[in-house]
Amino acid sequence: PSGWFGRDYRDALENVHIPVLAHEVGQWCAYPDFDVMKKFTGYLQPGNYDIFKYIAEQDGVLEEDKDFAWASGRFQLECYKEEIEANLRTPGLAGFQLLDLHDYLGQGTALIGVLDAFWESKGYVGPDEFKHFCSPVVPLARLAKRVFTTEDKFEVPVEIANFGATPLAHVTTKWVVLDTSGQSFASGEFPAQTIQTIPIGKNFMLGNVSLDLAELPASRQYILDVWANPQSTNTVPNQVSQSVPLFQNNWNFWLYPAQVEDSKTSDVLVSSAWADAEKKLAAGGKVLFLPTAANLDPAKCPPMRNVPVFWNIQMTVR
């Protein structure tokens, strides 16, 4: 994760003068959808899933399976996006490989795929979305953080990686900021004189996205969308010009007011002390209880992490 959020892994390649490939990047697990067990109709039986399902049943969360699979799957996808983009931003890094696109059932089970063990969709991502950050040509925004206030600066360098067969000629590159309803709040084009041709390689700068966040409504989720549209010049007489794909990538960010009126929260107790919270609740008050790690039983509430389980928990704890 040290290369995520606009950063990269260039420090790891310092004084390295040979091509480097990143090996089995990511390996982020997602919670299983137990419906996959129905697909095991041959000699291979889902004994590993039986164990996971039994644990979920004993813990009283089996009915939450679909929600867990969706939420952890989308979280897994965000982690793969950050990891792959960090590799594509790193100067001198020649390429990367994933452990797999589908779940791996050996060595204690590694549910690291965006596809299930049968190479079929898990339902939380399709190929079009995955290709935004994993394709021959990928726009890359160095968005250093995702949560802003209306007083923050929004200055985001944007580059592009081109590992296609040829340089891209006559490219139009644009950006737009949308909210989740699709309403556009800002847009622009990168300087045309700098991007007539995008060569094969990476770290080709397109320009900067600059916003005055004070002009955007808050609190709200936004999407920075960047796309590059090469124009084909490979025409054949008496035939329609061959279409060229549109390369697109996007990033979520959230905007909040820099100042919040005290009157809106004055009747709410914010506390990490349960004794104070309990007293306020008993009196009919409102409480936002934020327990610390010391307040929680680690057997029932394991510490939170910034990333999902790596490969599988047995490999981690050993």
Backbone bond lengths (Angstrom), bond angles and torsions (degrees), N, CA, C in turn:
res aa  C-N    CA-C-N  psi(-1)  N-CA   C-N-CA  omega(-1)  CA-C   N-CA-C  phi
1 P - - - 1.467 - - 1.518 114.49 -
2 S 1.335 117.36 -8.67 1.464 119.51 -179.39 1.518 112.33 -63.81
3 G 1.325 117.87 -19.12 1.455 120.70 179.37 1.514 113.90 -98.66
4 W 1.329 117.25 2.52 1.460 121.04 -175.98 1.529 111.68 -79.23
5 F 1.330 115.34 172.76 1.463 123.60 175.94 1.530 112.01 54.38
6 G 1.320 114.27 56.37 1.454 120.68 174.29 1.507 115.29 86.96
7 R 1.327 117.16 -10.00 1.458 119.66 -179.51 1.533 109.60 -90.65
8 D 1.336 116.82 -173.16 1.460 120.79 178.54 1.519 108.64 -154.26
9 Y 1.338 116.11 -172.66 1.467 121.45 -173.90 1.531 112.30 -109.74
10 R 1.306 116.78 29.61 1.470 119.46 -175.16 1.529 112.49 -61.57
11 D 1.326 118.37 -31.42 1.468 120.19 -179.05 1.524 111.14 -62.07
12 A 1.346 116.68 -31.68 1.459 120.25 -179.07 1.528 111.99 -71.51
13 L 1.331 116.83 -17.64 1.468 121.00 -177.92 1.524 112.71 -103.54
14 E 1.313 116.16 7.92 1.465 119.32 -179.73 1.530 110.05 -61.85
15 N 1.319 116.03 130.25 1.473 123.83 -178.97 1.525 113.41 66.89
16 V 1.338 117.13 16.44 1.468 120.87 173.99 1.523 107.60 -100.18
17 H 1.322 117.38 124.93 1.458 120.62 -172.02 1.531 112.51 -121.34
18 I 1.314 116.44 24.30 1.463 121.39 175.34 1.529 108.29 -126.94
19 P 1.313 118.66 157.39 1.462 119.58 179.00 1.529 111.63 -59.57
20 V 1.321 115.86 138.52 1.465 122.07 -178.84 1.518 108.95 -122.45
21 L 1.328 116.35 132.07 1.460 122.76 173.58 1.519 108.56 -112.04
22 A 1.325 117.49 130.90 1.463 121.51 176.23 1.527 108.55 -77.58
23 H 1.334 116.32 127.48 1.460 122.73 -171.18 1.528 111.16 -100.22
24 E 1.320 116.42 124.25 1.471 123.25 174.37 1.527 111.82 49.76
25 V 1.323 116.60 56.60 1.466 120.33 -177.54 1.530 109.75 -69.91
26 G 1.311 114.43 154.41 1.460 120.09 175.49 1.512 113.09 81.33
27 Q 1.325 116.15 -95.29 1.468 122.89 -174.53 1.527 111.08 58.36
28 W 1.335 116.04 44.26 1.457 121.09 179.52 1.526 109.69 -90.12
29 C 1.315 115.57 130.77 1.470 120.88 -176.25 1.523 111.56 -86.01
30 A 1.328 115.11 154.93 1.456 122.74 171.73 1.525 108.31 -126.29
31 Y 1.311 116.01 150.95 1.463 121.88 179.59 1.527 109.37 -65.74
32 P 1.334 118.37 139.20 1.467 119.66 -175.93 1.524 113.32 -77.80
33 D 1.314 115.48 142.20 1.464 122.41 166.72 1.524 105.53 -86.87
34 F 1.323 117.10 113.98 1.464 120.16 -172.26 1.518 113.80 -68.92
35 D 1.324 117.35 -7.83 1.464 119.31 174.52 1.524 111.65 -64.09
36 V 1.330 117.34 -20.81 1.460 120.14 179.89 1.526 110.89 -62.79
37 M 1.306 117.72 -22.06 1.458 121.44 -179.40 1.523 112.09 -61.18
38 K 1.328 117.01 -28.10 1.462 121.33 -179.96 1.530 112.26 -67.55
39 K 1.340 116.82 -18.28 1.460 120.55 -177.87 1.529 112.47 -81.27
40 F 1.329 117.66 -13.81 1.467 121.15 -178.84 1.527 108.90 -83.26
41 T 1.321 116.40 84.91 1.462 121.32 -175.35 1.525 112.69 -107.57
42 G 1.332 117.94 -1.16 1.462 121.60 -178.91 1.513 111.88 -103.81
43 Y 1.317 115.31 -147.91 1.466 119.81 -177.85 1.513 112.70 -73.37
44 L 1.347 117.49 -24.68 1.464 120.78 179.82 1.524 109.76 -81.50
45 Q 1.314 117.20 123.12 1.454 122.42 -177.79 1.531 111.04 -109.43
46 P 1.334 117.64 146.91 1.471 121.36 -173.96 1.525 112.90 -84.31
47 G 1.326 117.24 55.61 1.458 119.88 -179.17 1.509 113.11 -61.19
48 N 1.332 117.08 -34.02 1.464 119.46 178.08 1.528 111.22 -65.06
49 Y 1.328 116.37 -42.97 1.467 119.62 177.99 1.530 111.36 -65.78
50 D 1.336 117.15 -33.01 1.467 120.04 176.23 1.524 110.71 -57.90
51 I 1.336 115.58 -40.85 1.463 119.76 179.64 1.524 110.45 -65.19
52 F 1.338 116.02 -47.26 1.476 119.68 -179.40 1.526 110.96 -61.85
53 K 1.325 116.20 -41.08 1.465 120.44 -178.70 1.521 110.71 -66.32
54 Y 1.334 116.24 -39.60 1.468 120.50 178.36 1.521 110.40 -62.43
55 I 1.330 117.56 -43.95 1.461 120.77 179.52 1.528 110.57 -61.62
56 A 1.341 116.48 -43.70 1.467 120.15 179.11 1.523 110.99 -62.03
57 E 1.332 115.98 -39.83 1.459 119.87 179.43 1.521 111.20 -65.66
58 Q 1.337 116.81 -42.71 1.462 120.71 179.39 1.529 111.54 -64.59
59 D 1.314 116.96 -32.30 1.466 121.06 -179.38 1.529 112.71 -87.38
60 G 1.330 117.24 -0.69 1.460 120.57 176.29 1.506 115.60 74.99
61 V 1.342 117.16 24.03 1.464 119.37 -177.76 1.533 111.91 -121.01
62 L 1.309 117.87 12.97 1.458 119.92 -176.78 1.521 111.84 -60.77
63 E 1.313 117.53 -34.62 1.468 120.38 -179.76 1.526 112.40 -69.53
64 E 1.324 116.99 -14.35 1.466 120.79 178.82 1.521 112.15 -90.64
65 D 1.320 117.52 8.12 1.462 122.09 -172.70 1.521 113.05 -53.14
66 K 1.334 117.12 -48.89 1.464 120.67 -177.42 1.526 111.28 -62.41
67 D 1.326 115.66 -42.70 1.469 119.40 -179.84 1.524 110.73 -66.79
68 F 1.339 116.79 -41.50 1.466 120.21 178.65 1.526 110.70 -62.63
69 A 1.330 115.85 -43.81 1.470 119.86 -177.99 1.527 110.70 -63.74
70 W 1.333 116.88 -41.87 1.463 120.13 179.74 1.528 111.49 -66.90
71 A 1.339 116.75 -50.27 1.464 120.53 -175.76 1.527 111.14 -64.76
72 S 1.335 117.17 -45.56 1.463 119.21 -179.13 1.522 110.76 -70.08
73 G 1.329 117.20 -30.70 1.458 120.65 177.32 1.518 112.18 -66.58
74 R 1.326 116.27 -43.23 1.469 119.07 177.88 1.532 110.93 -67.03
75 F 1.335 116.33 -35.27 1.463 120.14 176.15 1.526 110.05 -65.85
76 Q 1.330 116.73 -43.66 1.461 121.42 175.98 1.523 110.91 -57.25
77 L 1.325 116.76 -43.81 1.458 121.45 -179.45 1.522 111.27 -61.57
78 E 1.338 117.11 -42.87 1.458 120.33 178.68 1.524 110.87 -62.03
79 C 1.338 116.79 -37.86 1.470 120.09 179.20 1.523 111.20 -67.82
80 Y 1.331 117.41 -41.78 1.462 119.42 177.00 1.531 110.73 -63.79
81 K 1.312 116.69 -38.47 1.462 119.99 178.18 1.523 110.81 -61.38
82 E 1.324 117.24 -46.83 1.464 120.40 178.99 1.528 110.91 -62.17
83 E 1.340 116.62 -42.53 1.465 120.55 -176.45 1.528 111.36 -66.78
84 I 1.322 116.79 -45.51 1.463 120.56 -178.02 1.528 110.39 -67.87
85 E 1.327 117.30 -41.82 1.462 119.65 179.01 1.528 111.34 -64.73
86 A 1.333 117.68 -37.38 1.464 120.09 176.97 1.521 110.72 -61.68
87 N 1.329 117.02 -39.16 1.463 120.41 176.80 1.524 110.88 -65.96
88 L 1.324 117.20 -41.64 1.462 120.61 -179.33 1.525 112.31 -69.34
89 R 1.332 117.33 -23.16 1.467 120.80 178.19 1.518 112.73 -84.79
90 T 1.329 118.17 -15.96 1.460 121.18 -171.65 1.521 111.72 -78.46
91 P 1.327 118.54 116.51 1.470 120.41 176.87 1.532 110.60 -61.60
92 G 1.320 116.12 135.58 1.450 120.62 176.66 1.506 115.17 86.30
93 L 1.317 118.51 -12.26 1.463 120.84 177.56 1.524 108.21 -82.44
94 A 1.337 116.00 117.85 1.463 120.78 -168.26 1.523 113.76 -82.32
95 G 1.314 118.45 -17.76 1.456 119.86 -179.28 1.509 111.22 169.86
96 F 1.322 116.11 -179.24 1.463 120.76 -179.50 1.524 108.83 -149.64
97 Q 1.318 115.15 162.28 1.458 120.83 172.32 1.522 108.71 -137.08
98 L 1.325 116.44 149.26 1.454 121.96 173.29 1.522 108.69 -94.12
99 L 1.338 115.83 157.12 1.460 118.53 172.06 1.524 109.16 -58.43
100 D 1.328 115.88 -42.57 1.458 120.10 177.63 1.514 109.16 -175.68
101 L 1.312 115.43 159.54 1.462 120.71 171.39 1.518 111.21 -86.95
102 H 1.327 117.00 -16.69 1.463 119.55 -179.69 1.525 109.71 -121.10
103 D 1.340 115.57 163.93 1.453 121.21 -177.48 1.523 111.05 -63.09
104 Y 1.330 114.75 140.63 1.457 122.39 -178.96 1.525 107.83 -107.52
105 L 1.328 117.19 125.88 1.464 120.97 -170.84 1.523 113.39 -97.68
106 G 1.311 119.02 0.80 1.449 120.77 -179.94 1.514 113.29 -93.94
107 Q 1.335 116.07 173.03 1.464 123.18 173.95 1.523 113.04 51.81
108 G 1.307 116.07 48.30 1.455 120.08 176.94 1.506 114.51 87.29
109 T 1.309 116.99 1.13 1.467 124.84 178.40 1.521 111.39 81.23
110 A 1.319 115.87 126.50 1.460 121.85 175.92 1.525 107.91 -127.82
111 L 1.327 116.19 98.65 1.467 121.60 -178.25 1.519 108.84 -86.10
112 I 1.337 114.67 63.22 1.458 121.60 -170.22 1.532 112.59 -103.19
113 G 1.303 116.95 4.28 1.454 119.14 -174.91 1.511 113.35 -92.85
114 V 1.332 115.64 153.60 1.464 120.17 167.33 1.524 109.71 -86.29
115 L 1.341 116.44 -7.41 1.460 123.39 169.66 1.526 108.16 -114.23
116 D 1.334 116.63 156.32 1.457 118.70 179.74 1.530 110.58 -79.55
117 A 1.325 116.47 -175.75 1.464 120.96 -175.16 1.524 113.07 -64.18
118 F 1.334 117.13 -14.77 1.463 121.85 -179.37 1.533 111.62 -103.65
119 W 1.322 116.77 18.01 1.460 123.29 179.03 1.536 111.67 61.99
120 E 1.314 116.39 30.19 1.467 121.18 178.89 1.519 109.66 -114.52
121 S 1.329 115.63 157.14 1.462 121.68 -175.31 1.525 111.43 -61.90
122 K 1.325 115.32 141.57 1.455 120.98 171.26 1.533 111.81 -88.50
123 G 1.322 116.26 -7.56 1.458 119.81 174.66 1.510 115.85 95.93
124 Y 1.337 118.83 -7.47 1.463 118.44 -177.39 1.519 113.83 -105.20
125 V 1.336 118.62 -2.24 1.461 120.87 174.10 1.522 108.52 -157.75
126 G 1.329 115.65 144.00 1.456 121.60 175.87 1.514 110.66 -113.64
127 P 1.322 116.96 171.81 1.473 119.89 -176.68 1.518 113.58 -62.00
128 D 1.316 118.87 -35.74 1.469 119.92 -178.39 1.525 111.51 -61.75
129 E 1.323 116.63 -43.40 1.468 119.46 179.45 1.520 110.99 -69.24
130 F 1.330 118.02 -41.24 1.461 121.11 -178.97 1.525 111.06 -63.05
131 K 1.336 116.57 -34.84 1.465 120.28 -179.06 1.522 112.89 -70.64
132 H 1.316 118.35 -12.43 1.466 119.44 175.85 1.521 111.27 -57.30
133 F 1.352 116.51 -39.03 1.465 120.20 -175.73 1.523 113.02 -117.71
134 C 1.322 117.64 0.28 1.460 119.91 179.88 1.521 108.62 -140.33
135 S 1.322 115.86 84.30 1.452 121.62 -178.72 1.535 107.89 -157.13
136 P 1.329 118.88 175.21 1.471 119.51 -178.78 1.525 114.16 -58.11
137 V 1.333 116.99 -31.59 1.469 121.30 -179.77 1.527 108.14 -129.07
138 V 1.335 116.84 125.82 1.462 120.90 -175.66 1.526 110.55 -134.19
139 P 1.337 118.82 116.80 1.468 120.46 168.54 1.527 109.47 -69.21
140 L 1.338 116.52 142.17 1.460 121.64 -173.89 1.521 109.83 -135.02
141 A 1.321 116.46 119.42 1.462 121.81 176.56 1.518 109.15 -101.95
142 R 1.308 116.46 131.15 1.471 120.26 177.24 1.528 108.66 -87.89
143 L 1.321 114.44 72.53 1.468 122.54 -178.41 1.527 107.68 -87.76
144 A 1.336 116.48 104.67 1.461 121.59 -168.46 1.516 113.14 -72.40
145 K 1.312 118.62 -23.29 1.452 121.06 176.93 1.520 108.65 -151.63
146 R 1.316 116.70 170.47 1.457 120.82 -174.66 1.523 113.32 -119.28
147 V 1.314 117.80 -8.38 1.462 121.66 179.92 1.520 108.53 -119.36
148 F 1.335 115.64 123.22 1.460 122.25 -176.06 1.519 109.75 -127.61
149 T 1.330 115.39 159.19 1.461 120.72 165.82 1.531 107.83 -110.09
150 T 1.300 115.32 169.35 1.467 120.29 -177.80 1.523 112.41 -68.60
151 E 1.331 118.59 -9.35 1.462 121.36 176.51 1.522 112.62 -95.89
152 D 1.328 118.05 -8.03 1.460 121.43 -177.85 1.524 111.71 -76.34
153 K 1.318 114.84 157.18 1.464 120.91 172.23 1.525 108.95 -86.64
154 F 1.305 116.16 146.58 1.455 122.47 176.10 1.512 107.67 -125.98
155 E 1.320 115.77 90.87 1.459 122.77 179.22 1.528 107.06 -125.69
156 V 1.317 116.77 107.64 1.465 120.87 -170.92 1.525 110.36 -122.00
157 P 1.336 118.25 111.25 1.469 120.32 173.08 1.533 110.20 -68.44
158 V 1.319 115.23 140.84 1.460 120.81 -179.74 1.524 109.06 -126.14
159 E 1.316 116.03 132.18 1.457 121.96 177.35 1.517 108.96 -130.72
160 I 1.321 116.33 -177.69 1.452 120.15 -179.03 1.525 109.10 -145.54
161 A 1.319 115.57 143.61 1.461 122.01 174.75 1.519 108.53 -110.50
162 N 1.325 115.89 129.50 1.466 121.06 -178.98 1.524 109.41 -123.21
163 F 1.322 115.95 103.54 1.453 121.57 174.92 1.528 110.46 -112.98
164 G 1.328 115.92 28.31 1.454 120.87 175.38 1.523 111.22 -75.68
165 A 1.314 115.44 -176.99 1.466 120.25 -176.20 1.522 112.70 -72.70
166 T 1.326 117.04 -26.88 1.466 120.81 -174.78 1.528 110.15 -140.61
167 P 1.330 117.57 163.00 1.464 119.76 168.63 1.523 110.36 -60.08
168 L 1.330 115.86 155.61 1.464 121.40 179.93 1.521 108.86 -101.47
169 A 1.336 115.59 122.32 1.463 120.29 -177.12 1.524 111.11 -105.72
170 H 1.345 115.22 151.49 1.470 122.13 175.32 1.528 110.50 53.96
171 V 1.330 115.32 57.86 1.463 121.13 -174.16 1.532 110.02 -95.17
172 T 1.314 115.89 132.34 1.459 122.09 170.27 1.524 108.06 -102.58
173 T 1.308 116.95 124.20 1.465 120.55 -179.56 1.528 109.20 -123.96
174 K 1.319 115.48 131.28 1.456 120.96 -176.98 1.525 110.14 -136.52
175 W 1.336 114.76 165.03 1.462 120.89 173.50 1.529 108.57 -137.62
176 V 1.320 115.60 154.34 1.451 121.44 178.05 1.517 108.56 -149.82
177 V 1.327 116.70 145.19 1.460 122.56 174.57 1.516 108.15 -110.70
178 L 1.331 115.43 122.13 1.455 122.82 -177.05 1.518 110.00 -122.35
179 D 1.338 116.08 158.90 1.459 118.21 165.98 1.525 108.57 -96.42
180 T 1.302 117.79 -179.30 1.464 120.65 -173.26 1.524 112.84 -70.33
181 S 1.314 117.60 -14.50 1.464 120.13 175.51 1.523 112.22 -84.62
182 G 1.348 117.08 -7.74 1.457 121.62 -179.07 1.512 114.11 95.41
183 Q 1.340 117.94 1.28 1.465 120.82 178.79 1.526 110.14 -73.26
184 S 1.318 116.67 131.92 1.458 122.15 -178.64 1.524 110.06 -88.75
185 F 1.347 116.03 135.16 1.456 121.32 179.74 1.526 112.69 -115.84
186 A 1.313 117.61 -21.18 1.466 121.12 178.55 1.520 108.05 -162.12
187 S 1.329 115.79 151.06 1.465 119.61 179.12 1.517 108.90 -159.56
188 G 1.319 115.85 167.31 1.449 120.31 178.29 1.509 111.48 -176.64
189 E 1.330 115.63 169.16 1.462 122.28 175.40 1.519 108.79 -114.14
190 F 1.320 115.79 147.61 1.456 119.99 174.07 1.524 109.05 -79.73
191 P 1.323 117.65 152.66 1.471 120.53 -174.70 1.521 112.78 -53.68
192 A 1.326 116.03 121.11 1.463 120.63 -174.74 1.518 112.36 -64.46
193 Q 1.339 117.17 -31.79 1.458 118.98 -175.01 1.529 112.57 -68.65
194 T 1.341 116.89 -18.69 1.456 119.27 -177.76 1.522 112.81 -94.30
195 I 1.324 118.70 -6.97 1.458 119.89 -172.36 1.532 111.82 -133.57
196 Q 1.317 117.28 33.08 1.452 118.61 174.62 1.522 110.99 -60.88
197 T 1.330 116.24 -37.87 1.458 120.80 177.82 1.517 109.19 -137.01
198 I 1.322 116.51 130.07 1.458 122.27 176.24 1.521 107.63 -103.84
199 P 1.337 118.15 113.22 1.468 120.48 -175.63 1.527 111.28 -73.62
200 I 1.308 116.18 169.22 1.455 120.90 173.02 1.529 108.35 -70.51
201 G 1.306 115.91 132.19 1.450 120.62 -178.95 1.516 110.96 137.78
202 K 1.319 115.73 -164.46 1.457 120.41 -177.26 1.516 110.30 -132.55
203 N 1.346 115.02 175.28 1.464 122.89 178.63 1.521 112.83 62.40
204 F 1.341 115.86 32.84 1.461 119.89 174.21 1.526 108.00 -87.71
205 M 1.327 116.78 114.77 1.459 121.48 -173.99 1.520 111.63 -75.49
206 L 1.319 115.86 132.51 1.464 121.82 173.80 1.521 111.44 -95.33
207 G 1.333 116.28 -39.36 1.458 119.99 -178.33 1.509 110.29 152.04
208 N 1.332 116.52 -159.56 1.460 122.38 -177.94 1.517 111.15 -124.03
209 V 1.321 115.17 145.29 1.462 121.91 170.74 1.523 107.06 -101.38
210 S 1.319 116.37 120.66 1.455 121.92 -178.15 1.527 109.19 -121.94
211 L 1.331 116.54 126.65 1.460 121.61 -178.74 1.516 110.78 -129.75
212 D 1.326 116.49 147.02 1.452 122.60 167.37 1.527 106.32 -96.30
213 L 1.328 116.31 99.77 1.464 120.39 -174.13 1.519 112.62 -65.99
214 A 1.323 117.66 -20.32 1.462 120.03 178.72 1.520 111.76 -65.95
215 E 1.329 117.08 -18.39 1.462 120.57 -179.48 1.529 112.85 -89.49
216 L 1.334 117.34 -4.33 1.456 120.93 -179.39 1.521 110.16 -99.61
217 P 1.334 117.78 141.19 1.470 120.02 176.59 1.522 111.24 -62.41
218 A 1.326 115.22 140.19 1.472 122.02 176.61 1.538 106.91 -135.11
219 S 1.319 118.81 147.34 1.459 129.66 6.00 1.531 108.82 -88.53
220 R 1.356 114.83 139.28 1.459 117.97 -176.33 1.523 109.95 -165.23
221 Q 1.331 114.54 149.91 1.463 120.70 172.46 1.518 108.66 -90.09
222 Y 1.343 115.42 138.17 1.459 121.42 179.36 1.526 110.34 -127.27
223 I 1.309 114.97 165.59 1.462 122.38 178.70 1.522 108.15 -131.48
224 L 1.338 115.75 124.60 1.461 120.95 170.69 1.521 107.38 -91.87
225 D 1.321 116.18 118.18 1.469 121.95 -176.76 1.529 108.43 -115.22
226 V 1.336 116.44 125.72 1.466 122.38 178.93 1.520 108.47 -122.89
227 W 1.342 116.19 135.21 1.462 117.68 178.21 1.522 111.24 -142.38
228 A 1.314 113.38 151.91 1.460 121.81 178.61 1.516 108.50 -124.47
229 N 1.315 115.84 129.63 1.461 120.77 -174.98 1.529 109.68 -124.10
230 P 1.346 117.56 94.41 1.474 119.60 176.72 1.527 110.38 -72.90
231 Q 1.337 116.00 144.09 1.449 121.15 176.82 1.522 109.66 -100.18
232 S 1.321 117.11 125.33 1.466 120.50 -177.88 1.518 110.55 -72.60
233 T 1.332 115.06 137.70 1.468 120.76 173.59 1.525 110.81 -116.66
234 N 1.352 115.33 6.63 1.468 120.40 -178.09 1.528 110.20 -89.23
235 T 1.302 116.39 72.69 1.456 120.17 -178.14 1.525 110.98 -94.59
236 V 1.300 114.59 149.17 1.464 122.11 177.74 1.525 107.64 -115.44
237 P 1.343 118.35 133.21 1.467 120.13 -178.74 1.521 111.78 -51.48
238 N 1.339 114.35 136.24 1.464 122.44 176.76 1.534 112.97 65.69
239 Q 1.327 117.52 15.75 1.463 120.52 177.11 1.522 109.25 -129.72
240 V 1.326 114.41 155.33 1.451 120.16 177.78 1.530 109.12 -70.56
241 S 1.341 116.85 141.88 1.454 120.83 179.63 1.525 110.61 -58.26
242 Q 1.324 115.73 138.03 1.458 120.68 179.15 1.524 109.67 -64.26
243 S 1.322 116.18 132.24 1.456 120.12 -178.30 1.519 110.83 -71.19
244 V 1.333 115.83 149.14 1.453 122.58 178.40 1.527 107.36 -117.84
245 P 1.334 118.46 134.64 1.468 119.72 -175.67 1.520 112.35 -67.83
246 L 1.316 114.84 151.59 1.459 122.38 173.56 1.517 107.85 -90.15
247 F 1.321 116.78 125.43 1.461 121.12 -178.98 1.524 108.53 -100.10
248 Q 1.318 115.92 124.49 1.460 121.62 -170.31 1.515 110.12 -138.32
249 N 1.322 115.96 145.52 1.459 121.02 174.14 1.523 107.76 -148.44
250 N 1.316 116.93 155.36 1.459 119.31 -179.01 1.522 111.44 -150.32
251 W 1.340 114.66 161.22 1.459 122.31 -175.80 1.520 109.35 -142.12
252 N 1.320 116.50 134.98 1.458 122.01 175.55 1.528 110.01 -81.58
253 F 1.325 116.16 145.82 1.455 120.40 166.20 1.517 108.39 -149.69
254 W 1.337 115.37 160.21 1.450 121.57 -173.93 1.523 109.74 -123.07
255 L 1.316 115.87 138.93 1.460 121.69 -177.11 1.525 109.74 -121.56
256 Y 1.355 115.10 132.51 1.462 121.42 -179.42 1.526 109.97 -129.56
257 P 1.331 117.07 155.17 1.472 119.33 177.45 1.521 110.58 -63.08
258 A 1.333 115.58 143.05 1.464 119.71 178.28 1.525 111.16 -69.96
259 Q 1.320 116.84 -30.29 1.466 121.67 179.85 1.526 109.02 -126.32
260 V 1.325 115.40 137.53 1.457 121.17 177.17 1.515 108.24 -120.61
261 E 1.313 116.47 131.96 1.458 120.40 -178.92 1.524 110.45 -64.76
262 D 1.346 115.90 132.42 1.457 120.46 -179.42 1.518 112.13 -61.91
263 S 1.318 117.35 -29.45 1.462 120.82 -176.08 1.524 111.90 -61.84
264 K 1.320 117.08 -23.75 1.463 119.74 -177.41 1.528 111.67 -78.89
265 T 1.329 118.03 -18.48 1.463 120.17 -176.20 1.521 112.87 -125.51
266 S 1.314 117.62 6.55 1.454 120.38 -173.96 1.518 112.58 -65.67
267 D 1.326 118.07 -26.28 1.456 120.33 -178.75 1.516 112.68 -92.24
268 V 1.338 117.80 6.76 1.456 122.26 -179.16 1.533 108.89 -111.00
269 L 1.334 115.84 124.72 1.461 120.66 175.31 1.523 108.94 -86.22
270 V 1.323 116.67 122.92 1.457 122.32 174.72 1.514 107.20 -104.88
271 S 1.346 116.25 116.55 1.451 118.52 -172.34 1.523 111.13 -151.79
272 S 1.333 115.04 151.88 1.463 122.12 171.67 1.523 111.12 -106.45
273 A 1.320 116.91 3.03 1.470 122.08 179.13 1.526 109.14 -101.09
274 W 1.326 116.39 114.76 1.466 119.39 -175.49 1.529 112.09 -65.70
275 A 1.332 118.18 -32.24 1.462 120.25 179.19 1.524 110.68 -60.32
276 D 1.327 116.55 -43.58 1.469 119.96 178.64 1.519 110.70 -68.26
277 A 1.330 116.36 -41.77 1.461 120.12 -179.74 1.522 110.81 -63.28
278 E 1.318 116.45 -43.09 1.476 120.69 -178.98 1.520 111.39 -62.81
279 K 1.326 115.88 -40.47 1.460 120.57 179.59 1.530 110.90 -63.43
280 K 1.326 116.47 -43.08 1.463 121.28 179.83 1.521 110.92 -65.57
281 L 1.315 116.68 -41.73 1.458 120.89 179.90 1.526 111.17 -66.10
282 A 1.326 116.36 -40.24 1.464 120.25 179.68 1.519 111.67 -62.28
283 A 1.341 115.60 -28.60 1.469 120.51 178.39 1.522 112.03 -86.27
284 G 1.340 117.20 4.54 1.459 120.38 178.97 1.510 114.38 86.72
285 G 1.324 117.28 12.17 1.454 120.86 -178.13 1.515 113.16 -84.28
286 K 1.324 114.93 179.49 1.464 122.40 179.54 1.524 109.08 -106.79
287 V 1.330 115.87 139.06 1.462 120.75 -175.30 1.524 110.11 -136.28
288 L 1.330 115.93 136.05 1.455 121.92 164.88 1.519 105.75 -108.83
289 F 1.334 115.89 103.89 1.459 121.74 -176.15 1.519 109.48 -94.49
290 L 1.334 115.99 121.95 1.456 122.30 -178.67 1.521 108.53 -118.58
291 P 1.317 118.15 86.84 1.461 119.71 -177.13 1.515 111.84 -67.88
292 T 1.311 115.85 147.05 1.458 121.40 174.04 1.526 108.85 -90.56
293 A 1.307 116.51 170.96 1.464 120.31 179.26 1.525 110.83 -59.99
294 A 1.337 117.20 -32.73 1.463 120.80 -179.48 1.527 111.89 -68.11
295 N 1.342 117.39 -22.82 1.461 121.20 179.87 1.522 112.94 -78.74
296 L 1.333 117.01 -13.93 1.458 120.57 -168.84 1.524 111.52 -108.98
297 D 1.313 115.23 149.44 1.454 122.15 175.46 1.526 107.78 -80.86
298 P 1.334 118.64 114.01 1.472 119.60 -176.06 1.521 113.39 -62.19
299 A 1.346 117.71 -22.43 1.463 119.85 178.17 1.523 111.36 -70.68
300 K 1.338 115.94 -31.10 1.461 120.03 -178.96 1.528 112.41 -102.74
301 C 1.311 116.94 -23.18 1.469 121.69 -178.33 1.526 108.80 -131.00
302 P 1.335 117.70 78.06 1.470 118.99 -179.53 1.521 110.47 -62.86
303 P 1.328 116.89 152.19 1.473 120.16 -177.61 1.525 111.70 -57.70
304 M 1.325 115.60 142.81 1.453 120.94 177.71 1.526 109.63 -76.16
305 R 1.319 114.94 153.49 1.454 121.30 177.51 1.531 109.20 -127.04
306 N 1.319 115.36 160.35 1.465 119.77 179.63 1.519 112.33 -80.54
307 V 1.330 117.48 -12.85 1.462 121.84 -179.67 1.522 108.52 -134.25
308 P 1.325 118.13 161.39 1.464 120.05 177.93 1.525 111.48 -70.77
309 V 1.325 114.66 178.38 1.464 120.61 175.42 1.525 109.10 -58.92
310 F 1.342 115.93 136.78 1.460 121.50 178.01 1.513 109.97 -88.90
311 W 1.330 117.79 124.68 1.460 125.26 176.12 1.523 110.30 60.23
312 N 1.317 118.07 -82.72 1.459 120.79 167.99 1.517 108.32 -154.80
313 I 1.315 115.34 156.55 1.458 120.08 -170.41 1.524 111.61 -64.88
314 Q 1.331 118.93 -28.87 1.459 120.62 -179.67 1.535 111.04 -64.00
315 M 1.326 116.32 -39.76 1.455 119.40 177.45 1.522 111.09 -68.37
316 T 1.318 116.75 -32.59 1.462 121.01 -178.86 1.521 111.67 -70.17
317 V 1.337 116.95 -49.15 1.463 119.90 -174.84 1.517 111.49 -71.89
318 R 1.320 118.89 -21.99 1.456 120.59 179.53 1.525 111.15 -82.15
